[in-house]
Amino acid sequence: VPIIMGVLVGLQIQQDPRNTLLSIMALSYMGVLYFASRLAYTQFAQQQLGQYSMEEQTEVISLLLKDFEETTKDWLWQTDIRGVIAPRLLNQDVHAEIDNRMPIGDALLDLFVPSPEKADLEKAIIERRPFRDVTLQLEDDAAIQWWRFSGKPVFAKGEFVGFRGVASDVTNAKQAEDRIIFMAHFDALTRLPNRETLTANLKTLSHRSEVG
């Protein structure tokens, strides 16, 4: 504004008829500069506010995830497009392990022993569709462990980038379920099939003989 005002005063002092047009052009130029500066300022302010908001949301998400992991036995997991376990969310060391349970760099499916449930999980991953409460036995020679998985495919700008979900250790629940099933069909003392199991087997054999 001071520069343009000085130009206008200088033009008017010279008393040249052509200076009127130059004065109008100078005022127009000042107006364009003013609105351009306001626009640039607004865009810059919005960009900074957006960045601050994103940083605040990231911090909140990090705190929520930390609180989630401290108050539950479940944990979060994530794979890349190849089905390989990837660093989970936010800023996690590539050489670390997710909750010391799922080693980064290993294929998710390689963690479990072959089973119909594993085949269903593999099919869901290939077809890139969500899955829920899939119980799998861990490939571990030291001890028998069972994990339950839920997950869904993740897309970024329309491109598939991997799977993300929640897992939980259900070993104790699985062992209790197996004991209940065993007690329902076998004698606890002799470990031989009980009357109900024998009756069911006889009915099955009888049905097969009638069909044959």
MDTraj code that builds the backbone (N, CA, C; nanometers):
import mdtraj as md
import numpy as np

residues = "VAL PRO ILE ILE MET GLY VAL LEU VAL GLY LEU GLN ILE GLN GLN ASP PRO ARG ASN THR LEU LEU SER ILE MET ALA LEU SER TYR MET GLY VAL LEU TYR PHE ALA SER ARG LEU ALA TYR THR GLN PHE ALA GLN GLN GLN LEU GLY GLN TYR SER MET GLU GLU GLN THR GLU VAL ILE SER LEU LEU LEU LYS ASP PHE GLU GLU THR THR LYS ASP TRP LEU TRP GLN THR ASP ILE ARG GLY VAL ILE ALA PRO ARG LEU LEU ASN GLN ASP VAL HIS ALA GLU ILE ASP ASN ARG MET PRO ILE GLY ASP ALA LEU LEU ASP LEU PHE VAL PRO SER PRO GLU LYS ALA ASP LEU GLU LYS ALA ILE ILE GLU ARG ARG PRO PHE ARG ASP VAL THR LEU GLN LEU GLU ASP ASP ALA ALA ILE GLN TRP TRP ARG PHE SER GLY LYS PRO VAL PHE ALA LYS GLY GLU PHE VAL GLY PHE ARG GLY VAL ALA SER ASP VAL THR ASN ALA LYS GLN ALA GLU ASP ARG ILE ILE PHE MET ALA HIS PHE ASP ALA LEU THR ARG LEU PRO ASN ARG GLU THR LEU THR ALA ASN LEU LYS THR LEU SER HIS ARG SER GLU VAL GLY".split()
xyz = np.array([
    [0.0827, -0.1216, 0.0000],
    [0.0000, 0.0000, 0.0000],
    [0.0860, 0.1264, 0.0000],
    [0.1894, 0.1369, 0.0853],
    [0.2728, 0.2590, 0.0804],
    [0.3371, 0.2808, -0.0560],
    [0.3826, 0.1724, -0.1198],
    [0.4484, 0.1873, -0.2492],
    [0.3496, 0.2405, -0.3531],
    [0.2306, 0.1787, -0.3590],
    [0.1317, 0.2208, -0.4578],
    [0.0847, 0.3632, -0.4305],
    [0.0658, 0.3975, -0.3027],
    [0.0230, 0.5342, -0.2698],
    [0.1294, 0.6359, -0.3114],
    [0.2572, 0.5998, -0.2904],
    [0.3638, 0.6899, -0.3343],
    [0.3630, 0.7077, -0.4851],
    [0.3368, 0.5983, -0.5604],
    [0.3290, 0.6072, -0.7063],
    [0.2140, 0.6970, -0.7488],
    [0.0985, 0.6827, -0.6820],
    [-0.0183, 0.7654, -0.7161],
    [0.0081, 0.9140, -0.6911],
    [0.0711, 0.9445, -0.5785],
    [0.1023, 1.0857, -0.5489],
    [0.1981, 1.1425, -0.6529],
    [0.2985, 1.0628, -0.6904],
    [0.3939, 1.1088, -0.7915],
    [0.3277, 1.1308, -0.9261],
    [0.2326, 1.0463, -0.9642],
    [0.1638, 1.0616, -1.0917],
    [0.0752, 1.1863, -1.0925],
    [0.0082, 1.2123, -0.9780],
    [-0.0812, 1.3272, -0.9734],
    [-0.0040, 1.4602, -0.9705],
    [0.1149, 1.4576, -0.9135],
    [0.1940, 1.5815, -0.9090],
    [0.2375, 1.6248, -1.0479],
    [0.2636, 1.5296, -1.1367],
    [0.3128, 1.5620, -1.2701],
    [0.2064, 1.6270, -1.3586],
    [0.0794, 1.6211, -1.3239],
    [-0.0291, 1.6844, -1.4002],
    [-0.0320, 1.6416, -1.5467],
    [-0.0061, 1.5124, -1.5703],
    [-0.0121, 1.4585, -1.7068],
    [-0.1457, 1.3846, -1.7231],
    [-0.2241, 1.4159, -1.8303],
    [-0.3543, 1.3495, -1.8485],
    [-0.3434, 1.1968, -1.8550],
    [-0.2310, 1.1483, -1.9038],
    [-0.2150, 1.0034, -1.9138],
    [-0.1954, 0.9379, -1.7768],
    [-0.1632, 1.0163, -1.6774],
    [-0.1385, 0.9614, -1.5442],
    [-0.2661, 0.9108, -1.4778],
    [-0.3818, 0.9617, -1.5254],
    [-0.5081, 0.9120, -1.4689],
    [-0.5250, 0.7630, -1.4974],
    [-0.4969, 0.7257, -1.6219],
    [-0.5058, 0.5838, -1.6582],
    [-0.4018, 0.5024, -1.5826],
    [-0.2812, 0.5573, -1.5684],
    [-0.1779, 0.4867, -1.4938],
    [-0.2161, 0.4705, -1.3465],
    [-0.2847, 0.5712, -1.2925],
    [-0.3292, 0.5633, -1.1527],
    [-0.4323, 0.4515, -1.1341],
    [-0.5251, 0.4424, -1.2306],
    [-0.6273, 0.3359, -1.2243],
    [-0.5605, 0.1989, -1.2319],
    [-0.4632, 0.1853, -1.3208],
    [-0.3917, 0.0579, -1.3338],
    [-0.3155, 0.0254, -1.2053],
    [-0.2557, 0.1293, -1.1425],
    [-0.1822, 0.1065, -1.0180],
    [-0.2762, 0.0619, -0.9063],
    [-0.3967, 0.1236, -0.8988],
    [-0.4954, 0.0831, -0.7979],
    [-0.5427, -0.0602, -0.8222],
    [-0.5640, -0.0950, -0.9501],
    [-0.6062, -0.2310, -0.9830],
    [-0.4984, -0.3321, -0.9430],
    [-0.3742, -0.2948, -0.9709],
    [-0.2631, -0.3817, -0.9361],
    [-0.2551, -0.4021, -0.7845],
    [-0.2787, -0.2953, -0.7093],
    [-0.2777, -0.3042, -0.5638],
    [-0.3896, -0.3971, -0.5144],
    [-0.5071, -0.3852, -0.5776],
    [-0.6182, -0.4721, -0.5391],
    [-0.5880, -0.6185, -0.5656],
    [-0.5266, -0.6475, -0.6836],
    [-0.4919, -0.7858, -0.7160],
    [-0.3898, -0.8403, -0.6165],
    [-0.2890, -0.7602, -0.5827],
    [-0.1890, -0.8030, -0.4864],
    [-0.2516, -0.8307, -0.3497],
    [-0.3463, -0.7460, -0.3111],
    [-0.4097, -0.7617, -0.1803],
    [-0.4868, -0.8942, -0.1715],
    [-0.5717, -0.9189, -0.2709],
    [-0.6521, -1.0417, -0.2680],
    [-0.5656, -1.1671, -0.2858],
    [-0.4590, -1.1560, -0.3665],
    [-0.3682, -1.2701, -0.3816],
    [-0.2970, -1.3007, -0.2502],
    [-0.2580, -1.1960, -0.1790],
    [-0.1917, -1.2155, -0.0498],
    [-0.2875, -1.2771, 0.0516],
    [-0.4125, -1.2294, 0.0530],
    [-0.5122, -1.2862, 0.1437],
    [-0.5371, -1.4334, 0.1141],
    [-0.5453, -1.4686, -0.0149],
    [-0.5682, -1.6069, -0.0540],
    [-0.4517, -1.6961, -0.0119],
    [-0.3290, -1.6474, -0.0354],
    [-0.2111, -1.7248, 0.0025],
    [-0.2053, -1.7440, 0.1542],
    [-0.2398, -1.6388, 0.2275],
    [-0.2399, -1.6478, 0.3736],
    [-0.3432, -1.7500, 0.4217],
    [-0.4626, -1.7470, 0.3631],
    [-0.5685, -1.8397, 0.4035],
    [-0.5286, -1.9845, 0.3772],
    [-0.4709, -2.0089, 0.2579],
    [-0.4283, -2.1448, 0.2250],
    [-0.3169, -2.1922, 0.3175],
    [-0.2226, -2.1048, 0.3486],
    [-0.1134, -2.1401, 0.4386],
    [-0.1662, -2.1715, 0.5780],
    [-0.2596, -2.0867, 0.6269],
    [-0.3158, -2.1092, 0.7602],
    [-0.3917, -2.2416, 0.7659],
    [-0.4704, -2.2717, 0.6623],
    [-0.5441, -2.3984, 0.6596],
    [-0.4494, -2.5176, 0.6560],
    [-0.3411, -2.5048, 0.5809],
    [-0.2434, -2.6138, 0.5724],
    [-0.1788, -2.6398, 0.7080],
    [-0.1414, -2.5320, 0.7781],
    [-0.0792, -2.5474, 0.9093],
    [-0.1770, -2.6054, 1.0103],
    [-0.3016, -2.5565, 1.0079],
    [-0.4019, -2.6094, 1.0999],
    [-0.4294, -2.7570, 1.0723],
    [-0.4339, -2.7927, 0.9425],
    [-0.4545, -2.9328, 0.9076],
    [-0.3405, -3.0208, 0.9559],
    [-0.2177, -2.9712, 0.9437],
    [-0.1023, -3.0478, 0.9895],
    [-0.1050, -3.0657, 1.1410],
    [-0.1370, -2.9577, 1.2137],
    [-0.1455, -2.9684, 1.3587],
    [-0.2554, -3.0658, 1.4008],
    [-0.3683, -3.0602, 1.3304],
    [-0.4791, -3.1495, 1.3614],
    [-0.4414, -3.2950, 1.3361],
    [-0.3690, -3.3195, 1.2255],
    [-0.3270, -3.4564, 1.1939],
    [-0.2303, -3.5083, 1.2996],
    [-0.1374, -3.4243, 1.3436],
    [-0.0421, -3.4657, 1.4462],
    [-0.1144, -3.4960, 1.5774],
    [-0.2145, -3.4146, 1.6088],
    [-0.2907, -3.4366, 1.7314],
    [-0.3705, -3.5671, 1.7229],
    [-0.4313, -3.5936, 1.6068],
    [-0.5063, -3.7172, 1.5895],
    [-0.4149, -3.8387, 1.5966],
    [-0.2953, -3.8279, 1.5378],
    [-0.1995, -3.9378, 1.5436],
    [-0.1590, -3.9675, 1.6877],
    [-0.1391, -3.8617, 1.7652],
    [-0.1032, -3.8800, 1.9059],
    [-0.2174, -3.9453, 1.9836],
    [-0.3404, -3.9015, 1.9555],
    [-0.4564, -3.9595, 2.0234],
    [-0.4712, -4.1067, 1.9876],
    [-0.4554, -4.1398, 1.8574],
    [-0.4652, -4.2786, 1.8132],
    [-0.3574, -4.3636, 1.8799],
    [-0.2368, -4.3096, 1.8900],
    [-0.1280, -4.3829, 1.9537],
    [-0.1602, -4.4124, 2.1000],
    [-0.2158, -4.3141, 2.1704],
    [-0.2521, -4.3338, 2.3108],
    [-0.3644, -4.4359, 2.3247],
    [-0.4625, -4.4297, 2.2337],
    [-0.5733, -4.5251, 2.2378],
    [-0.5253, -4.6672, 2.2122],
    [-0.4337, -4.6825, 2.1137],
    [-0.3802, -4.8147, 2.0846],
    [-0.3011, -4.8689, 2.2031],
    [-0.2244, -4.7823, 2.2658],
    [-0.1465, -4.8248, 2.3812],
    [-0.2379, -4.8675, 2.4943],
    [-0.3432, -4.7878, 2.5181],
    [-0.4397, -4.8221, 2.6224],
    [-0.5118, -4.9523, 2.5893],
    [-0.5448, -4.9718, 2.4604],
    [-0.6122, -5.0943, 2.4167],
    [-0.5268, -5.2159, 2.4449],
    [-0.3976, -5.2061, 2.4145],
    [-0.3093, -5.3207, 2.4302],
    [-0.2788, -5.3497, 2.5764],
    [-0.2870, -5.2463, 2.6611],
    [-0.2591, -5.2667, 2.8027],
    [-0.3786, -5.3218, 2.8782],
    [-0.4987, -5.3055, 2.8253],
    [-0.6193, -5.3459, 2.8969],
    [-0.6870, -5.4682, 2.8363],
    [-0.6300, -5.5278, 2.7335],
    [-0.6906, -5.6438, 2.6714],
    [-0.5838, -5.7438, 2.6315],
    [-0.6248, -5.8690, 2.6164],
    [-0.5319, -5.9722, 2.5725],
    [-0.5207, -5.9770, 2.4209],
    [-0.6043, -5.9027, 2.3527],
    [-0.5982, -5.8979, 2.2066],
    [-0.4840, -5.8077, 2.1610],
    [-0.4394, -5.8258, 2.0391],
    [-0.3375, -5.7382, 1.9828],
    [-0.3671, -5.7147, 1.8353],
    [-0.3124, -5.6066, 1.7836],
    [-0.3339, -5.5679, 1.6449],
    [-0.2248, -5.6267, 1.5561],
    [-0.2611, -5.6565, 1.4333],
    [-0.1634, -5.7090, 1.3385],
    [-0.1915, -5.6499, 1.2007],
    [-0.0936, -5.6649, 1.1141],
    [-0.1047, -5.6075, 0.9794],
    [-0.0101, -5.6797, 0.8843],
    [-0.0538, -5.6983, 0.7592],
    [0.0324, -5.7596, 0.6580],
    [0.0433, -5.6655, 0.5386],
    [0.1423, -5.6927, 0.4537],
    [0.1542, -5.6157, 0.3312],
    [0.0789, -5.6867, 0.2197],
    [0.0979, -5.6426, 0.0980],
    [0.0240, -5.6964, -0.0159],
    [0.0575, -5.8431, -0.0406],
    [0.1742, -5.8899, 0.0054],
    [0.2151, -6.0295, -0.0164],
    [0.1684, -6.1227, 0.0944],
    [0.1031, -6.0683, 0.1971],
    [0.0628, -6.1508, 0.3099],
    [0.1714, -6.1673, 0.4135],
    [0.2755, -6.0835, 0.4053],
    [0.3866, -6.0873, 0.5006],
    [0.3574, -5.9905, 0.6146],
    [0.3854, -6.0332, 0.7369],
    [0.3599, -5.9506, 0.8542],
    [0.4440, -5.8242, 0.8460],
    [0.3773, -5.7100, 0.8597],
    [0.4431, -5.5799, 0.8432],
    [0.4388, -5.5030, 0.9745],
    [0.5242, -5.4001, 0.9887],
    [0.5172, -5.3160, 1.1080],
    [0.3776, -5.2586, 1.1239],
    [0.3244, -5.2640, 1.2440],
    [0.1863, -5.2286, 1.2689],
    [0.1704, -5.0791, 1.2981],
    [0.1060, -5.0080, 1.2109],
    [0.0593, -4.8726, 1.2344],
    [0.1672, -4.7794, 1.2900],
    [0.1459, -4.6534, 1.2772],
    [0.2265, -4.5485, 1.3368],
    [0.3754, -4.5729, 1.3145],
    [0.4580, -4.5398, 1.4136],
    [0.6035, -4.5485, 1.3960],
    [0.6588, -4.6634, 1.4795],
    [0.6758, -4.7790, 1.4186],
    [0.7296, -4.8945, 1.4888],
    [0.8543, -4.9433, 1.4167],
    [0.9539, -4.9794, 1.4954],
    [1.0811, -5.0234, 1.4387],
    [1.0599, -5.1449, 1.3486],
    [1.1185, -5.1383, 1.2288],
    [1.1017, -5.2466, 1.1324],
    [1.1608, -5.3765, 1.1851],
    [1.2610, -5.3691, 1.2692],
    [1.3275, -5.4901, 1.3174],
    [1.2677, -5.5406, 1.4484],
    [1.1650, -5.4730, 1.4978],
    [1.0999, -5.5179, 1.6209],
    [0.9951, -5.6220, 1.5884],
    [0.9320, -5.6759, 1.6916],
    [0.8246, -5.7712, 1.6742],
    [0.6966, -5.7110, 1.7287],
    [0.5846, -5.7440, 1.6655],
    [0.4564, -5.6923, 1.7081],
    [0.4172, -5.7628, 1.8367],
    [0.4249, -5.6869, 1.9492],
    [0.3909, -5.7428, 2.0789],
    [0.4698, -5.8702, 2.1103],
    [0.5838, -5.8879, 2.0436],
    [0.6665, -6.0066, 2.0619],
    [0.5908, -6.1357, 2.0301],
    [0.4875, -6.1270, 1.9489],
    [0.4078, -6.2449, 1.9170],
    [0.4176, -6.2811, 1.7695],
    [0.4082, -6.1818, 1.6825],
    [0.4070, -6.2076, 1.5388],
    [0.5313, -6.1471, 1.4763],
    [0.6273, -6.2275, 1.4365],
    [0.7540, -6.1760, 1.3849],
    [0.7371, -6.1059, 1.2509],
    [0.7870, -5.9855, 1.2432],
    [0.7812, -5.9084, 1.1191],
    [0.8695, -5.9735, 1.0137],
    [0.8161, -5.9840, 0.8928],
    [0.8912, -6.0431, 0.7830],
    [0.8522, -6.1851, 0.7510],
    [0.7737, -6.2502, 0.8395],
    [0.7264, -6.3861, 0.8132],
    [0.5881, -6.3810, 0.7494],
    [0.5591, -6.4793, 0.6656],
    [0.4259, -6.4882, 0.6061],
    [0.3257, -6.5289, 0.7127],
    [0.2105, -6.4653, 0.7131],
    [0.1097, -6.4922, 0.8143],
    [0.0677, -6.6392, 0.8147],
    [0.0441, -6.6956, 0.6965],
    [-0.0046, -6.8329, 0.6882],
    [0.0988, -6.9349, 0.7330],
    [0.2272, -6.8986, 0.7286],
    [0.3327, -6.9915, 0.7688],
    [0.3383, -7.0123, 0.9201],
    [0.2632, -6.9325, 0.9954],
    [0.2661, -6.9438, 1.1408],
    [0.1824, -7.0590, 1.1934],
    [0.0956, -7.1186, 1.1072],
    [-0.0042, -7.2126, 1.1578],
    [0.0066, -7.3486, 1.0897],
    [-0.0397, -7.4513, 1.1627],
    [-0.0374, -7.5871, 1.1100],
    [-0.1512, -7.6029, 1.0093],
    [-0.1358, -7.6928, 0.9132],
    [-0.2423, -7.7132, 0.8138],
    [-0.3731, -7.7580, 0.8793],
    [-0.4832, -7.7017, 0.8326],
    [-0.6157, -7.7350, 0.8844],
    [-0.7194, -7.6756, 0.7906],
    [-0.8450, -7.7213, 0.8007],
    [-0.9513, -7.6599, 0.7188],
    [-0.9656, -7.5107, 0.7458],
    [-0.9454, -7.4706, 0.8729],
    [-0.9555, -7.3279, 0.9066],
    [-0.8446, -7.2478, 0.8384],
    [-0.7252, -7.3059, 0.8323],
    [-0.6153, -7.2381, 0.7637],
    [-0.6446, -7.2257, 0.6149],
    [-0.7044, -7.3294, 0.5570],
    [-0.7413, -7.3242, 0.4154],
    [-0.8459, -7.2156, 0.3904],
    [-0.9411, -7.2017, 0.4832],
    [-1.0424, -7.0957, 0.4700],
    [-0.9782, -6.9578, 0.4799],
    [-0.8825, -6.9433, 0.5730],
    [-0.8128, -6.8156, 0.5871],
    [-0.7332, -6.7826, 0.4618],
    [-0.6642, -6.8817, 0.4075],
    [-0.5868, -6.8602, 0.2849],
    [-0.6776, -6.8171, 0.1697],
    [-0.7937, -6.8800, 0.1598],
    [-0.8888, -6.8444, 0.0545],
    [-0.9378, -6.7015, 0.0716],
    [-0.9660, -6.6616, 0.1965],
    [-1.0120, -6.5244, 0.2222],
    [-0.9043, -6.4229, 0.1864],
    [-0.7784, -6.4564, 0.2157],
    [-0.6690, -6.3648, 0.1833],
    [-0.6514, -6.3534, 0.0325],
    [-0.6606, -6.4662, -0.0371],
    [-0.6461, -6.4633, -0.1828],
    [-0.7589, -6.3820, -0.2465],
    [-0.8811, -6.4004, -0.1950],
    [-0.9969, -6.3301, -0.2510],
    [-1.0116, -6.1887, -0.1958],
    [-0.9253, -6.1526, -0.1009],
    [-0.9247, -6.0170, -0.0433],
    [-1.0616, -5.9794, 0.0148],
    [-1.1106, -6.0671, 0.1024],
    [-1.2380, -6.0418, 0.1683],
    [-1.2186, -6.0557, 0.3191],
    [-1.3030, -5.9915, 0.3983],
    [-1.2864, -5.9956, 0.5437],
    [-1.3167, -6.1337, 0.6010],
    [-1.2608, -6.1615, 0.7181],
    [-1.2865, -6.2866, 0.7888],
    [-1.2970, -6.2559, 0.9378],
    [-1.3626, -6.3461, 1.0108],
    [-1.3890, -6.3184, 1.1520],
    [-1.3814, -6.4462, 1.2350],
    [-1.3147, -6.4352, 1.3505],
    [-1.3081, -6.5432, 1.4500],
    [-1.2609, -6.6750, 1.3889],
    [-1.1499, -6.6708, 1.3169],
    [-1.0888, -6.7920, 1.2627],
    [-0.9872, -6.8429, 1.3645],
    [-1.0096, -6.9623, 1.4164],
    [-0.9224, -7.0189, 1.5197],
    [-0.8213, -7.1129, 1.4553],
    [-0.6922, -7.0893, 1.4825],
    [-0.5838, -7.1640, 1.4182],
    [-0.4831, -7.2092, 1.5222],
    [-0.4230, -7.3252, 1.4972],
    [-0.3184, -7.3758, 1.5859],
    [-0.1835, -7.3244, 1.5397],
    [-0.1063, -7.2741, 1.6333],
    [0.0240, -7.2162, 1.6015],
    [0.1254, -7.3255, 1.5732],
    [0.2094, -7.3010, 1.4730],
    [0.3169, -7.3945, 1.4366],
    [0.4311, -7.3758, 1.5350],
    [0.4215, -7.4452, 1.6510],
    [0.5195, -7.4283, 1.7577],
    [0.5465, -7.5641, 1.8211],
    [0.6723, -7.6087, 1.8161],
    [0.7086, -7.7391, 1.8717],
    [0.7153, -7.7361, 2.0246],
    [0.7333, -7.6165, 2.0823],
    [0.7504, -7.6075, 2.2270],
    [0.6194, -7.6303, 2.3017],
    [0.5116, -7.5742, 2.2519],
    [0.3833, -7.5868, 2.3205],
    [0.2707, -7.5682, 2.2200],
    [0.1561, -7.6254, 2.2522],
    [0.0384, -7.6113, 2.1664],
    [-0.0299, -7.4780, 2.1979],
    [-0.0451, -7.3941, 2.0970],
    [-0.1104, -7.2650, 2.1128],
    [-0.2162, -7.2477, 2.0048],
    [-0.3234, -7.1791, 2.0432],
    [-0.4321, -7.1498, 1.9507],
    [-0.4565, -6.9996, 1.9486],
    [-0.4656, -6.9428, 1.8280],
    [-0.4945, -6.8004, 1.8119],
    [-0.6234, -6.7834, 1.7336],
    [-0.6971, -6.6806, 1.7682],
    [-0.8201, -6.6477, 1.6956],
    [-0.8012, -6.5152, 1.6222],
    [-0.8329, -6.5160, 1.4923],
    [-0.8048, -6.4020, 1.4056],
    [-0.9330, -6.3428, 1.3468],
    [-0.9328, -6.2106, 1.3381],
    [-1.0327, -6.1366, 1.2610],
    [-0.9583, -6.0297, 1.1825],
    [-0.9988, -6.0066, 1.0589],
    [-0.9284, -5.9077, 0.9780],
    [-1.0079, -5.8673, 0.8558],
    [-0.9579, -5.7652, 0.7891],
    [-1.0219, -5.7172, 0.6674],
    [-0.9166, -5.6576, 0.5747],
    [-0.9437, -5.6573, 0.4449],
    [-0.8476, -5.5971, 0.3507],
    [-0.8449, -5.4458, 0.3653],
    [-0.7290, -5.3892, 0.3401],
    [-0.7106, -5.2445, 0.3505],
    [-0.6764, -5.1902, 0.2121],
    [-0.7436, -5.0821, 0.1745],
    [-0.7207, -5.0204, 0.0437],
    [-0.6796, -4.8746, 0.0645],
    [-0.5841, -4.8281, -0.0141],
    [-0.5391, -4.6892, -0.0121],
    [-0.5493, -4.6341, -0.1540],
    [-0.6356, -4.5371, -0.1716],
    [-0.6595, -4.4777, -0.3033],
    [-0.7012, -4.5831, -0.4056],
    [-0.7831, -4.6779, -0.3582],
    [-0.8333, -4.7819, -0.4471],
    [-0.7390, -4.8978, -0.4690],
    [-0.6178, -4.8911, -0.4128],
    [-0.5194, -4.9976, -0.4311],
    [-0.5105, -5.0837, -0.3050],
    [-0.5093, -5.2164, -0.3222],
    [-0.4973, -5.3076, -0.2102],
    [-0.3562, -5.2992, -0.1519],
    [-0.3463, -5.2797, -0.0191],
    [-0.2156, -5.2651, 0.0452],
    [-0.1897, -5.3721, 0.1501],
    [-0.2881, -5.4593, 0.1773],
    [-0.2656, -5.5649, 0.2749],
    [-0.3873, -5.5901, 0.3612],
    [-0.3655, -5.6647, 0.4691],
    [-0.4717, -5.6948, 0.5648],
    [-0.4376, -5.6341, 0.7001],
    [-0.5415, -5.6043, 0.7772],
    [-0.5238, -5.5508, 0.9119],
    [-0.6349, -5.6048, 1.0000],
    [-0.6017, -5.6380, 1.1242],
    [-0.7047, -5.6929, 1.2102],
    [-0.6590, -5.7111, 1.3530],
    [-0.7339, -5.7968, 1.4252],
    [-0.7111, -5.8217, 1.5670],
    [-0.6925, -5.9715, 1.5885],
    [-0.6028, -6.0071, 1.6781],
    [-0.5791, -6.1468, 1.7122],
    [-0.5825, -6.1627, 1.8636],
    [-0.6122, -6.2835, 1.9089],
    [-0.6146, -6.3109, 2.0525],
    [-0.5704, -6.4539, 2.0769],
    [-0.5083, -6.4752, 2.1912],
    [-0.4636, -6.6073, 2.2324],
    [-0.5795, -6.6774, 2.3031],
    [-0.6297, -6.7854, 2.2426],
    [-0.7446, -6.8571, 2.2987],
    [-0.7039, -6.9997, 2.3372],
    [-0.5761, -7.0168, 2.3712],
    [-0.5261, -7.1497, 2.4041],
    [-0.6019, -7.2111, 2.5217],
    [-0.6187, -7.1348, 2.6288],
    [-0.6870, -7.1867, 2.7470],
    [-0.8323, -7.2226, 2.7159],
    [-0.9006, -7.1355, 2.6414],
    [-1.0393, -7.1625, 2.6062],
    [-1.0511, -7.2856, 2.5165],
    [-0.9564, -7.3005, 2.4243],
    [-0.9581, -7.4154, 2.3348],
    [-0.9332, -7.5451, 2.4111],
    [-0.8394, -7.5423, 2.5030],
    [-0.8110, -7.6616, 2.5825],
    [-0.9302, -7.6994, 2.6695],
    [-0.9973, -7.5983, 2.7265],
    [-1.1165, -7.6269, 2.8069],
    [-1.2272, -7.6849, 2.7202],
    [-1.2435, -7.6318, 2.6003],
    [-1.3446, -7.6837, 2.5077],
    [-1.3142, -7.8282, 2.4697],
    [-1.1866, -7.8590, 2.4434],
    [-1.1485, -7.9965, 2.4090],
    [-1.1746, -8.0910, 2.5251],
    [-1.1493, -8.0455, 2.6490],
    [-1.1750, -8.1306, 2.7660],
    [-1.3242, -8.1595, 2.7809],
    [-1.4064, -8.0585, 2.7554],
    [-1.5510, -8.0782, 2.7651],
    [-1.5986, -8.1790, 2.6608],
    [-1.5480, -8.1659, 2.5387],
    [-1.5858, -8.2592, 2.4320],
    [-1.5398, -8.4007, 2.4670],
    [-1.4186, -8.4117, 2.5215],
    [-1.3665, -8.5440, 2.5593],
    [-1.4523, -8.6060, 2.6690],
    [-1.4867, -8.5276, 2.7696],
    [-1.5669, -8.5790, 2.8810],
    [-1.7067, -8.6184, 2.8364],
    [-1.7567, -8.5548, 2.7294],
    [-1.8906, -8.5870, 2.6803],
    [-1.8936, -8.7183, 2.6033],
    [-1.7793, -8.7652, 2.5559],
    [-1.7775, -8.8842, 2.4711],
    [-1.6908, -8.9974, 2.5258],
    [-1.6110, -8.9701, 2.6291],
    [-1.5221, -9.0737, 2.6825],
    [-1.5314, -9.0770, 2.8346],
    [-1.5025, -9.1927, 2.8896],
    [-1.5012, -9.2084, 3.0340],
    [-1.3747, -9.1447, 3.0903],
    [-1.3905, -9.0618, 3.1943],
    [-1.2762, -8.9883, 3.2489],
    [-1.1754, -9.0809, 3.3144],
    [-1.2198, -9.1950, 3.3684],
    [-1.1291, -9.2855, 3.4390],
    [-1.0576, -9.3797, 3.3431],
    [-1.1331, -9.4482, 3.2598],
    [-1.0740, -9.5471, 3.1688],
    [-1.0328, -9.4890, 3.0342],
    [-1.0836, -9.3673, 3.0026],
    [-1.0583, -9.3018, 2.8745],
    [-1.1103, -9.3838, 2.7561],
    [-1.2074, -9.4701, 2.7820],
    [-1.2718, -9.5459, 2.6769],
    [-1.4014, -9.4768, 2.6356],
    [-1.4488, -9.5015, 2.5127],
    [-1.5748, -9.4390, 2.4701],
    [-1.6885, -9.4747, 2.5647],
    [-1.7712, -9.3769, 2.5994],
    [-1.8836, -9.4019, 2.6891],
    [-2.0032, -9.4555, 2.6118],
    [-2.1135, -9.4751, 2.6857],
    [-2.2326, -9.5341, 2.6254],
    [-2.2868, -9.4486, 2.5121],
    [-2.2861, -9.3161, 2.5296],
    [-2.3388, -9.2267, 2.4261],
    [-2.2592, -9.2382, 2.2970],
    [-2.1285, -9.2459, 2.3091],
    [-2.0437, -9.2581, 2.1904],
    [-2.0656, -9.3911, 2.1204],
    [-2.0746, -9.4998, 2.2000],
    [-2.0974, -9.6316, 2.1414],
    [-2.2321, -9.6362, 2.0705],
    [-2.3351, -9.5760, 2.1326],
    [-2.4675, -9.5735, 2.0703],
    [-2.4650, -9.4964, 1.9394],
    [-2.3974, -9.3840, 1.9396],
    [-2.3888, -9.3032, 1.8179],
    [-2.3140, -9.3778, 1.7077],
    [-2.2052, -9.4479, 1.7444],
    [-2.1290, -9.5234, 1.6445],
    [-2.2117, -9.6387, 1.5880],
    [-2.2878, -9.7053, 1.6758],
    [-2.3720, -9.8151, 1.6290],
    [-2.4798, -9.7659, 1.5331],
    [-2.5379, -9.6500, 1.5639],
    [-2.6379, -9.5928, 1.4744],
    [-2.5767, -9.5580, 1.3389],
    [-2.4554, -9.5068, 1.3405],
    [-2.3885, -9.4713, 1.2146],
    [-2.3605, -9.5960, 1.1306],
    [-2.3091, -9.6993, 1.1979],
    [-2.2797, -9.8240, 1.1253],
    [-2.4073, -9.8876, 1.0724],
    [-2.5138, -9.8826, 1.1521],
    [-2.6413, -9.9396, 1.1077],
    [-2.6957, -9.8663, 0.9874],
    [-2.6828, -9.7322, 0.9908],
    [-2.7311, -9.6533, 0.8774],
    [-2.6509, -9.6841, 0.7518],
    [-2.5199, -9.7004, 0.7669],
    [-2.4362, -9.7317, 0.6509],
    [-2.4714, -9.8678, 0.5914],
    [-2.5000, -9.9664, 0.6788],
    [-2.5344, -10.0988, 0.6291],
    [-2.6680, -10.0974, 0.5575],
    [-2.7623, -10.0167, 0.6082],
    [-2.8927, -10.0085, 0.5424],
    [-2.8799, -9.9407, 0.4056],
    [-2.7968, -9.8377, 0.3981],
    [-2.7757, -9.7689, 0.2702],
    [-2.7056, -9.8601, 0.1713],
    [-2.6060, -9.9353, 0.2220],
    [-2.5332, -10.0257, 0.1343],
    [-2.6199, -10.1409, 0.0877],
])
top = md.Topology()
chain = top.add_chain()
for i, resn in enumerate(residues, 1):
    res = top.add_residue(resn, chain, resSeq=i)
    for name in ("N", "CA", "C"):
        top.add_atom(name, md.element.get_by_symbol(name[0]), res)
traj = md.Trajectory(xyz[None], top)
